[in-house]
Structure formats: C-alpha cells, structure tokens
Amino acid sequence: MGITSAIVLFAVVWSMVFFVVLPLRMTTQGEAGEVVPGTPSSAPADPQLHRKAKITTIWAFLIWAVIAGVILSGAITVRDLDWFDRMATPALSAD
C-alpha cells in the first residue's frame, strides 16, 4: 500500500466514523428549550464538533491501523474479495 492509498483509506475511515459519532450525545434546541429563530427545533443546541472530531480521529486511527495491518500482512488480498469473477468464469477442467 502506497502513501496515497493509506491517506485515502484514512480519509474514508475517518468520514465513516465521524458520521457514526456525530449524533451521539446530541441535544436538540427543542430539548434544550432555546430554539433560535429561523432554525428547526431539531437542530443541535451545542454540536461539540471539536470534541467529536477528536474522538473520531482516535477511533479512526485505531480502525485504520487494523485495516492497514491486514492489507500489508497479505492476510486478505483483492483476489480473496473478487468472488464475482470466480462465479462468472467457469472452472477449468483437466481434460
């Protein structure tokens, strides 16, 4: 895996983890009782994006390290995941 692949993999993992972490411990403006005019009551009262970005970075790094380790070790390769190609091509017979 090259450096570009590692960076792209980390960016994908980070964004997926961020979308999981984003709604955790969210308090809406409706629940807080202070709805800002022009916003829906379901808008976050205090999104805490800096804290959630830190949590996301920690978890994303751990998940990325496991995935990168599996890729670099060769335990799972692209050929292992290419089951569509194995199903589409007939098996070669030893005639």
Sequence and secondary structure as in RCSB ss.txt:
>XXXX:A:sequence
MGITSAIVLFAVVWSMVFFVVLPLRMTTQGEAGEVVPGTPSSAPADPQLHRKAKITTIWAFLIWAVIAGVILSGA
ITVRDLDWFDRMATPALSAD
>XXXX:A:secstr
  HHHHHHHHHHHHHHHHHHHTTTT  BHHHHT   TTS TTSBS   HHHHHHHHHHHHHHHHHHHHHHHHHTS
S HHHH HHHHHHS      
